[in-house]
């Protein structure tokens, strides 16, 4: 600051150092969007009511009281005069606050001769001019034991929940509402797949969206899908995946960083009501019932992420890092049709295990239970008995139980002998569908016998039927090679049609591909693809 008297805010800004101007635009970034033509333009923008309102919303209660006191005193105002008006406020605290307000361009002038910006005085009419209350001191309770181990468990659950969210949306993309949101029904379906309450599912969806792990499908904006970043996120380390979620949450709102900062100053528990009081002290102008809900939701997300346990900030919240155990790829198959994962599984192994079985219990070890319904669920996605048995054998530290192998083989034989699958059969009687297929063959034979070139049948496929495992292998190779395919596809009418496609993604029993027959991107159920050959 300078010893010469300053005449206006514009004059004040012109006298400031580059460091001070950088500090100003950091706390008020709206002042440089768009970039002002000069410092004079910057001063005009800094006095605009919308910008002043946003700046005042970030001033704490004591700062607002200092501004209110300055507004009642004859200008220019000195820190000594303000401290006297707010007696018994410490002079050092008043001087420090006035300097912070000067950095934000809410006041201007010299150290001992300050002026309040006119629009600030007009806007800051609701602030109390009474004596400032001492800083609030929350009740500090003994720090709970084992909270860091609980935080690690919460962090692992968070990574599992977001991974399952992405896997679920790969196979069951929720429809995008007109306003861009997701329906209550789709949220409920997602919550069931994750294994949580719908309210928590909404928080996971919001967090995954902010981390850019899910979003509107660019090929089909009417649905939501995992992004390319989701695939990269899955293959990152556990710590990296957790930090990306935390960073996305912190970047959402200044309130989140404030909660981390304020809770980190206390070793023990800080009850929620005390946290709400602290927030009201820091952001008094925005206090409202809606903000109370916002704070409670933020604390809930912190608990889900493992940043807090109970009412205490855990070590991951203090250091923004967490010592996660290394994921494993091994399980223990047991004779009672269960499998035990003695540690956190890798995302892909976890996804397949949740497809083959239901989660029976979680904790330091996860127990999965195999049922005929879960094995059938896996077979319906295109997996074969060989695929399932091979997966379990390669990832189990114990031998394959005979009852489990019998169930898998028996269910696979049932699926193999249903031709076509029950879901694709026409309702009884099925005469119209049968006649339509036979008629196409008959017409072709008759026209060929007359020497005419028959048109290509619209509802018949020249692609030979092949085992589901062979189909999946061909499609996987095509996805990796960006190769074009011809596939036979059993339509819901019972007719097998042929499509010329360019595969895009194969996941969770569904193939997303560009279909040249109607020039659109569509999704095919792998269980309905009867065969595939290079185009």
C-alpha positions as CSV (number, residue, x, y, z in Angstrom):
1,X,0.0,0.0,0.0
2,X,1.1,3.6,-0.6
3,X,1.7,6.6,1.6
4,X,0.0,9.0,-0.9
5,X,-3.7,9.5,-0.5
6,X,-5.8,7.5,-2.9
7,X,-8.7,9.3,-4.6
8,X,-10.9,6.4,-5.9
9,X,-11.1,2.7,-6.4
10,X,-9.7,3.1,-9.9
11,X,-6.8,5.0,-8.5
12,X,-6.3,2.4,-5.8
13,X,-6.2,-0.4,-8.4
14,X,-3.7,1.4,-10.5
15,X,-1.4,1.7,-7.5
16,X,-1.5,-2.0,-6.6
17,X,1.3,-4.4,-7.3
18,X,0.9,-7.3,-9.7
19,X,0.7,-9.7,-6.7
20,X,-2.1,-7.7,-5.2
21,X,-4.0,-7.7,-8.5
22,X,-3.5,-11.4,-8.9
23,X,-4.9,-11.9,-5.3
24,X,-7.9,-9.9,-6.3
25,X,-8.9,-11.9,-9.4
26,X,-8.3,-15.1,-7.6
27,X,-11.0,-14.3,-5.0
28,X,-13.2,-12.6,-7.6
29,X,-12.7,-14.5,-10.8
30,X,-15.8,-13.0,-12.4
31,X,-13.9,-9.7,-12.8
32,X,-11.8,-11.1,-15.6
33,X,-14.6,-12.9,-17.5
34,X,-14.4,-11.4,-20.1
35,X,-10.9,-9.8,-19.7
36,X,-11.3,-6.0,-19.0
37,X,-9.7,-3.6,-21.4
38,X,-8.1,-1.6,-18.6
39,X,-7.8,-1.1,-14.8
40,X,-10.5,1.5,-15.2
41,X,-12.9,-1.1,-16.7
42,X,-11.9,-3.5,-13.9
43,X,-12.9,-0.9,-11.2
44,X,-16.3,-0.4,-12.9
45,X,-16.8,-4.1,-13.0
46,X,-15.7,-4.5,-9.3
47,X,-18.5,-2.1,-8.2
48,X,-21.3,-3.8,-10.2
49,X,-24.0,-5.1,-7.8
50,X,-24.0,-8.7,-9.1
51,X,-20.2,-8.9,-8.6
52,X,-20.3,-7.2,-5.2
53,X,-23.1,-9.6,-4.1
54,X,-21.0,-12.6,-5.0
55,X,-18.0,-11.2,-3.2
56,X,-20.0,-10.4,0.0
57,X,-21.4,-13.9,0.0
58,X,-17.8,-15.2,0.6
59,X,-17.2,-12.8,3.5
60,X,-17.4,-14.2,7.0
61,X,-19.6,-12.8,9.8
62,X,-16.8,-10.7,11.4
63,X,-15.9,-9.2,8.0
64,X,-19.5,-8.2,7.4
65,X,-19.5,-6.5,10.9
66,X,-16.4,-4.6,10.0
67,X,-18.0,-3.4,6.8
68,X,-21.1,-2.4,8.7
69,X,-19.1,-0.5,11.3
70,X,-17.1,1.3,8.6
71,X,-20.4,2.3,7.0
72,X,-21.5,4.1,10.1
73,X,-18.2,6.0,10.7
74,X,-17.2,9.2,8.9
75,X,-14.8,8.4,6.1
76,X,-11.9,7.9,5.8
77,X,-11.9,5.2,8.4
78,X,-9.0,3.8,10.4
79,X,-8.6,0.3,12.0
80,X,-8.4,2.0,15.4
81,X,-11.8,3.7,14.9
82,X,-13.4,0.4,13.7
83,X,-11.9,-1.5,16.7
84,X,-13.4,1.1,19.0
85,X,-16.8,0.7,17.4
86,X,-16.6,-3.0,17.7
87,X,-15.1,-3.0,21.2
88,X,-13.8,-5.3,22.5
89,X,-12.6,-6.5,19.1
90,X,-8.8,-6.9,18.9
91,X,-7.1,-4.2,16.8
92,X,-4.9,-6.8,15.1
93,X,-7.9,-8.8,14.0
94,X,-9.7,-5.7,12.7
95,X,-6.6,-4.5,10.8
96,X,-6.2,-8.0,9.2
97,X,-9.8,-8.1,8.2
98,X,-9.7,-4.6,6.7
99,X,-6.7,-5.6,4.7
100,X,-8.5,-8.7,3.4
101,X,-11.5,-6.6,2.4
102,X,-9.1,-4.2,0.6
103,X,-7.6,-7.2,-1.3
104,X,-11.1,-8.0,-2.5
105,X,-11.7,-4.4,-3.6
106,X,-14.7,-4.1,-1.3
107,X,-13.0,-1.2,0.3
108,X,-10.3,1.2,-1.0
109,X,-7.8,3.7,0.2
110,X,-4.8,3.6,2.5
111,X,-4.1,1.6,5.7
112,X,-5.3,4.3,8.0
113,X,-7.8,5.9,5.7
114,X,-10.2,3.4,4.2
115,X,-13.4,4.0,2.2
116,X,-16.2,1.5,1.6
117,X,-17.2,1.0,-2.0
118,X,-20.6,2.6,-2.5
119,X,-22.4,-0.5,-3.8
120,X,-21.0,-2.5,-1.0
121,X,-22.5,-0.1,1.6
122,X,-25.8,-0.2,-0.2
123,X,-25.8,-4.0,-0.5
124,X,-24.5,-4.8,3.0
125,X,-27.6,-3.5,4.8
126,X,-28.6,-6.6,6.6
127,X,-25.4,-6.9,8.7
128,X,-25.4,-6.4,12.4
129,X,-23.6,-3.4,13.7
130,X,-23.5,-4.7,17.3
131,X,-20.4,-6.0,19.1
132,X,-18.9,-9.0,17.4
133,X,-19.3,-12.3,19.2
134,X,-16.3,-14.4,20.1
135,X,-15.3,-17.1,17.6
136,X,-17.6,-20.1,18.0
137,X,-15.9,-23.1,19.7
138,X,-17.5,-26.5,19.0
139,X,-17.7,-29.1,21.6
140,X,-14.6,-31.3,21.3
141,X,-15.3,-35.0,22.2
142,X,-12.7,-37.8,22.5
143,X,-11.6,-39.0,19.1
144,X,-13.1,-42.4,18.4
145,X,-10.8,-45.4,18.0
146,X,-10.5,-47.4,14.7
147,X,-12.0,-44.5,12.7
148,X,-9.2,-44.6,10.1
149,X,-9.8,-48.3,9.4
150,X,-13.5,-47.5,9.1
151,X,-12.6,-44.7,6.7
152,X,-10.6,-47.1,4.5
153,X,-13.7,-49.4,4.4
154,X,-15.9,-46.5,3.3
155,X,-13.3,-45.5,0.6
156,X,-13.3,-49.0,-0.8
157,X,-17.1,-49.1,-0.8
158,X,-17.1,-45.8,-2.7
159,X,-14.9,-47.2,-5.4
160,X,-17.1,-50.3,-5.7
161,X,-20.3,-48.2,-5.8
162,X,-19.0,-45.9,-8.6
163,X,-17.7,-48.9,-10.6
164,X,-21.0,-50.8,-10.3
165,X,-22.8,-47.6,-11.3
166,X,-20.8,-47.5,-14.6
167,X,-21.2,-51.3,-15.2
168,X,-25.0,-51.0,-14.6
169,X,-25.3,-48.1,-17.0
170,X,-23.3,-50.0,-19.7
171,X,-26.0,-52.7,-19.8
172,X,-29.0,-50.6,-18.7
173,X,-28.5,-47.0,-19.9
174,X,-31.0,-44.8,-18.1
175,X,-33.1,-42.5,-20.3
176,X,-32.3,-38.8,-20.1
177,X,-35.3,-36.6,-19.2
178,X,-36.1,-33.5,-21.2
179,X,-34.2,-31.4,-18.7
180,X,-31.2,-33.7,-18.7
181,X,-31.9,-35.5,-15.5
182,X,-32.7,-39.1,-14.7
183,X,-36.1,-40.6,-13.7
184,X,-36.9,-41.8,-10.2
185,X,-37.4,-45.3,-11.7
186,X,-33.9,-45.4,-13.2
187,X,-32.4,-44.1,-9.9
188,X,-34.2,-46.9,-8.1
189,X,-32.8,-49.5,-10.5
190,X,-29.3,-48.1,-10.1
191,X,-29.6,-48.1,-6.3
192,X,-30.7,-51.8,-6.4
193,X,-27.7,-52.7,-8.6
194,X,-25.3,-50.8,-6.3
195,X,-26.9,-52.1,-3.2
196,X,-27.7,-48.8,-1.6
197,X,-30.7,-46.5,-0.8
198,X,-32.0,-44.3,-3.7
199,X,-30.9,-41.2,-1.9
200,X,-27.3,-42.4,-1.8
201,X,-27.6,-43.5,-5.4
202,X,-28.4,-39.9,-6.3
203,X,-25.2,-38.8,-4.5
204,X,-23.1,-41.4,-6.4
205,X,-24.7,-40.4,-9.7
206,X,-23.9,-36.7,-9.0
207,X,-20.4,-37.5,-8.0
208,X,-19.7,-39.7,-11.0
209,X,-21.1,-37.0,-13.3
210,X,-18.9,-34.3,-11.8
211,X,-15.9,-36.6,-12.2
212,X,-16.8,-37.0,-15.9
213,X,-17.2,-40.8,-15.5
214,X,-20.7,-40.8,-16.8
215,X,-22.6,-38.5,-19.2
216,X,-25.1,-38.1,-22.0
217,X,-24.3,-40.4,-24.9
218,X,-22.9,-38.3,-27.8
219,X,-24.4,-40.8,-30.3
220,X,-27.7,-41.0,-28.5
221,X,-28.3,-37.9,-26.3
222,X,-31.5,-39.5,-25.0
223,X,-29.6,-41.9,-22.7
224,X,-26.7,-41.8,-20.2
225,X,-23.6,-44.0,-20.5
226,X,-20.2,-44.4,-18.9
227,X,-17.5,-42.2,-20.6
228,X,-14.1,-43.1,-22.0
229,X,-12.7,-41.6,-18.8
230,X,-14.6,-44.3,-16.9
231,X,-12.6,-47.0,-18.6
232,X,-9.4,-45.2,-17.8
233,X,-10.5,-44.7,-14.2
234,X,-11.2,-48.4,-13.8
235,X,-7.6,-49.3,-14.7
236,X,-6.0,-46.7,-12.4
237,X,-4.8,-47.5,-8.9
238,X,-7.2,-47.5,-6.0
239,X,-5.6,-44.3,-4.5
240,X,-5.8,-42.5,-7.9
241,X,-9.5,-43.5,-8.4
242,X,-10.3,-42.3,-4.8
243,X,-8.5,-39.0,-5.2
244,X,-10.2,-38.3,-8.5
245,X,-13.6,-38.7,-6.8
246,X,-12.5,-36.5,-3.9
247,X,-11.1,-33.8,-6.2
248,X,-14.3,-33.7,-8.3
249,X,-16.3,-33.3,-5.1
250,X,-14.0,-30.5,-3.7
251,X,-14.2,-28.6,-7.0
252,X,-18.0,-28.5,-6.9
253,X,-18.4,-25.8,-4.2
254,X,-16.2,-23.6,-1.9
255,X,-18.3,-25.0,0.9
256,X,-16.7,-28.4,0.6
257,X,-13.1,-27.1,1.1
258,X,-14.3,-25.0,4.0
259,X,-15.8,-28.1,5.7
260,X,-12.5,-30.0,5.2
261,X,-10.5,-27.0,6.6
262,X,-12.8,-26.3,9.6
263,X,-13.0,-30.0,10.6
264,X,-9.3,-30.4,10.3
265,X,-8.7,-27.9,13.1
266,X,-10.4,-30.2,15.6
267,X,-9.1,-33.6,16.8
268,X,-12.4,-34.9,18.1
269,X,-16.0,-35.0,17.0
270,X,-17.9,-31.9,15.8
271,X,-21.6,-32.6,15.9
272,X,-23.6,-31.7,12.8
273,X,-25.5,-28.9,14.5
274,X,-22.2,-27.3,15.4
275,X,-20.9,-27.7,11.9
276,X,-24.0,-25.9,10.7
277,X,-23.3,-23.1,13.1
278,X,-19.7,-22.8,11.9
279,X,-21.0,-22.6,8.3
280,X,-23.4,-19.9,9.2
281,X,-20.6,-17.9,10.9
282,X,-18.5,-18.2,7.8
283,X,-21.2,-17.6,5.2
284,X,-23.9,-15.6,7.0
285,X,-25.4,-14.0,3.9
286,X,-26.4,-17.3,2.3
287,X,-27.9,-18.9,5.4
288,X,-31.1,-20.7,4.5
289,X,-33.0,-24.0,4.9
290,X,-31.7,-25.0,1.5
291,X,-28.1,-24.3,2.6
292,X,-28.7,-26.5,5.7
293,X,-29.7,-29.4,3.4
294,X,-26.7,-28.7,1.2
295,X,-24.4,-29.0,4.3
296,X,-26.0,-32.2,5.5
297,X,-25.7,-33.7,2.0
298,X,-22.0,-32.6,1.8
299,X,-21.3,-34.3,5.2
300,X,-23.1,-37.4,3.9
301,X,-20.8,-37.5,0.9
302,X,-17.8,-37.0,3.1
303,X,-18.9,-40.0,5.1
304,X,-19.4,-42.1,2.0
305,X,-16.0,-41.2,0.6
306,X,-14.3,-42.0,3.9
307,X,-13.3,-38.4,4.6
308,X,-15.2,-38.5,7.9
309,X,-16.3,-41.2,10.2
310,X,-19.2,-40.3,12.5
311,X,-18.6,-36.7,13.5
312,X,-14.8,-36.7,13.1
313,X,-12.5,-36.0,10.2
314,X,-10.6,-39.2,9.6
315,X,-7.0,-39.4,8.4
316,X,-8.0,-39.6,4.7
317,X,-9.8,-36.3,5.1
318,X,-6.8,-34.6,6.8
319,X,-4.2,-35.8,4.3
320,X,-6.5,-36.3,1.2
321,X,-4.8,-39.6,0.8
322,X,-5.8,-43.1,1.9
323,X,-3.7,-46.3,2.4
324,X,-5.9,-48.7,0.4
325,X,-5.1,-52.4,0.3
326,X,-4.0,-53.7,-3.1
327,X,-7.0,-55.2,-5.0
328,X,-6.9,-59.0,-5.5
329,X,-8.1,-61.3,-8.2
330,X,-8.5,-64.5,-6.2
331,X,-11.5,-65.9,-4.4
332,X,-12.2,-69.0,-2.3
333,X,-14.9,-71.3,-3.7
334,X,-16.8,-73.2,-1.0
335,X,-19.0,-76.3,-1.0
336,X,-22.1,-74.4,0.2
337,X,-22.3,-72.6,-3.2
338,X,-20.6,-69.5,-1.8
339,X,-17.3,-67.7,-2.6
340,X,-15.3,-65.6,-0.3
341,X,-13.1,-62.7,-1.5
342,X,-10.6,-62.1,1.3
343,X,-9.9,-58.6,0.2
344,X,-11.1,-55.9,-2.3
345,X,-11.4,-57.4,-5.8
346,X,-10.3,-55.6,-8.9
347,X,-13.2,-53.8,-10.6
348,X,-13.5,-56.3,-13.5
349,X,-13.4,-59.4,-11.3
350,X,-15.9,-57.8,-8.9
351,X,-18.2,-57.0,-11.9
352,X,-18.1,-60.6,-13.1
353,X,-18.6,-62.0,-9.6
354,X,-21.6,-59.8,-9.1
355,X,-23.0,-61.1,-12.4
356,X,-22.5,-64.7,-11.5
357,X,-23.7,-64.4,-7.9
358,X,-25.4,-62.2,-5.3
359,X,-23.5,-60.4,-2.5
360,X,-24.4,-62.0,0.8
361,X,-22.3,-59.9,3.1
362,X,-19.5,-57.3,3.0
363,X,-16.7,-56.2,5.3
364,X,-13.1,-57.1,5.4
365,X,-14.1,-60.0,3.3
366,X,-17.0,-60.2,0.8
367,X,-19.2,-63.3,0.6
368,X,-20.9,-64.1,-2.8
369,X,-23.7,-66.7,-3.1
370,X,-24.3,-68.6,-6.3
371,X,-27.9,-69.4,-7.3
372,X,-29.5,-70.9,-10.4
373,X,-31.0,-67.5,-11.1
374,X,-27.6,-65.8,-10.9
375,X,-26.0,-68.4,-13.2
376,X,-28.9,-68.0,-15.6
377,X,-28.4,-64.3,-15.5
378,X,-24.8,-64.7,-16.6
379,X,-25.7,-67.2,-19.4
380,X,-28.3,-64.7,-20.7
381,X,-25.5,-62.2,-21.3
382,X,-23.7,-64.6,-23.7
383,X,-21.4,-66.3,-21.3
384,X,-21.1,-70.1,-21.9
385,X,-20.6,-72.8,-19.3
386,X,-16.9,-73.0,-20.4
387,X,-16.5,-69.3,-19.9
388,X,-18.0,-69.4,-16.3
389,X,-16.1,-72.6,-15.3
390,X,-12.9,-71.2,-16.8
391,X,-13.2,-67.9,-15.0
392,X,-13.9,-69.5,-11.6
393,X,-11.1,-72.1,-12.0
394,X,-8.6,-69.4,-12.9
395,X,-9.5,-67.1,-10.0
396,X,-10.2,-69.6,-7.2
397,X,-7.6,-70.7,-4.7
398,X,-9.7,-73.8,-3.9
399,X,-11.0,-76.6,-6.2
400,X,-14.2,-76.2,-8.0
401,X,-17.1,-77.7,-5.9
402,X,-18.9,-80.4,-7.8
403,X,-22.4,-79.1,-7.0
404,X,-21.6,-75.7,-8.5
405,X,-20.1,-77.2,-11.6
406,X,-23.2,-79.4,-12.0
407,X,-25.5,-76.4,-11.7
408,X,-23.6,-74.4,-14.3
409,X,-23.4,-77.3,-16.8
410,X,-27.1,-78.3,-16.3
411,X,-28.3,-74.7,-16.8
412,X,-26.1,-74.2,-19.9
413,X,-27.5,-77.4,-21.5
414,X,-31.0,-76.1,-20.9
415,X,-30.1,-72.8,-22.6
416,X,-28.4,-74.6,-25.5
417,X,-31.5,-76.7,-26.2
418,X,-33.9,-73.9,-26.3
419,X,-34.0,-73.0,-30.0
420,X,-35.1,-70.2,-30.3
421,X,-34.8,-68.9,-26.7
422,X,-38.1,-68.6,-24.9
423,X,-37.9,-64.8,-24.9
424,X,-37.7,-64.8,-28.7
425,X,-40.5,-67.3,-29.4
426,X,-43.6,-66.0,-31.0
427,X,-46.8,-66.4,-28.9
428,X,-48.7,-69.6,-29.5
429,X,-49.9,-70.2,-32.2
430,X,-46.8,-69.0,-34.0
431,X,-48.1,-69.7,-37.5
432,X,-47.8,-66.2,-39.0
433,X,-44.1,-65.9,-38.1
434,X,-43.3,-69.4,-39.4
435,X,-45.2,-68.8,-42.6
436,X,-43.3,-65.5,-43.2
437,X,-39.9,-67.2,-42.9
438,X,-40.9,-70.2,-45.0
439,X,-42.5,-67.9,-47.6
440,X,-39.3,-66.0,-48.0
441,X,-37.4,-69.2,-48.7
442,X,-40.2,-70.5,-51.1
443,X,-40.3,-67.2,-53.0
444,X,-36.5,-67.3,-53.4
445,X,-36.5,-70.9,-54.7
446,X,-39.4,-70.1,-57.2
447,X,-37.7,-67.0,-58.6
448,X,-34.4,-68.7,-59.0
449,X,-36.1,-71.6,-60.9
450,X,-37.5,-69.0,-63.3
451,X,-34.1,-67.5,-63.8
452,X,-34.9,-64.2,-62.1
453,X,-32.6,-62.6,-59.6
454,X,-34.6,-62.3,-56.3
455,X,-34.2,-59.3,-54.1
456,X,-32.3,-59.8,-50.9
457,X,-34.7,-60.9,-48.2
458,X,-35.5,-58.3,-45.6
459,X,-36.2,-60.6,-42.7
460,X,-33.7,-63.4,-43.3
461,X,-30.0,-63.8,-42.6
462,X,-27.3,-65.5,-44.6
463,X,-25.0,-65.6,-41.5
464,X,-24.8,-69.1,-40.2
465,X,-25.8,-69.8,-36.6
466,X,-22.8,-70.5,-34.3
467,X,-22.1,-71.0,-30.6
468,X,-22.5,-67.9,-28.4
469,X,-18.9,-68.2,-27.2
470,X,-17.7,-68.0,-30.8
471,X,-19.9,-65.0,-31.5
472,X,-18.5,-63.1,-28.5
473,X,-14.9,-63.9,-29.6
474,X,-15.5,-62.6,-33.1
475,X,-17.1,-59.4,-31.8
476,X,-14.3,-58.8,-29.4
477,X,-11.7,-59.1,-32.1
478,X,-13.8,-56.7,-34.3
479,X,-14.0,-54.1,-31.5
480,X,-10.2,-54.2,-31.1
481,X,-9.5,-54.1,-34.8
482,X,-12.3,-51.6,-35.6
483,X,-13.5,-54.1,-38.2
484,X,-16.9,-54.3,-39.9
485,X,-19.1,-57.3,-39.3
486,X,-22.3,-59.0,-40.7
487,X,-24.4,-60.4,-37.9
488,X,-27.6,-62.4,-37.7
489,X,-30.0,-61.0,-35.1
490,X,-33.1,-62.6,-33.7
491,X,-35.8,-59.9,-33.6
492,X,-38.6,-59.9,-31.1
493,X,-41.0,-61.0,-33.9
494,X,-39.1,-64.4,-34.1
495,X,-37.5,-63.5,-37.5
496,X,-33.7,-63.5,-37.8
497,X,-32.5,-60.4,-39.7
498,X,-29.1,-59.5,-41.0
499,X,-27.2,-56.3,-40.1
500,X,-24.0,-54.8,-41.4
501,X,-22.4,-53.1,-38.4
502,X,-19.2,-51.4,-37.0
503,X,-18.8,-52.5,-33.4
504,X,-18.2,-49.7,-30.9
505,X,-18.4,-51.3,-27.4
506,X,-19.0,-54.8,-26.0
507,X,-19.9,-54.9,-22.3
508,X,-22.3,-56.6,-19.9
509,X,-24.0,-58.7,-22.6
510,X,-24.7,-55.8,-24.9
511,X,-23.1,-54.7,-28.1
512,X,-23.2,-51.0,-29.1
513,X,-22.5,-50.6,-32.8
514,X,-23.1,-48.4,-35.8
515,X,-25.8,-50.1,-37.9
516,X,-25.4,-49.4,-41.6
517,X,-28.8,-50.7,-42.4
518,X,-30.5,-47.7,-40.9
519,X,-27.4,-45.4,-40.4
520,X,-27.8,-45.2,-36.7
521,X,-26.1,-46.3,-33.5
522,X,-28.0,-49.0,-31.7
523,X,-27.6,-51.6,-29.0
524,X,-27.8,-55.4,-29.6
525,X,-28.4,-58.0,-27.0
526,X,-25.5,-60.5,-27.4
527,X,-27.9,-63.3,-26.5
528,X,-29.9,-62.6,-29.6
529,X,-26.9,-62.5,-32.0
530,X,-27.1,-65.9,-33.8
531,X,-23.8,-65.5,-35.7
532,X,-21.1,-63.0,-36.9
533,X,-18.7,-62.9,-39.9
534,X,-16.4,-60.3,-41.3
535,X,-18.1,-58.0,-43.7
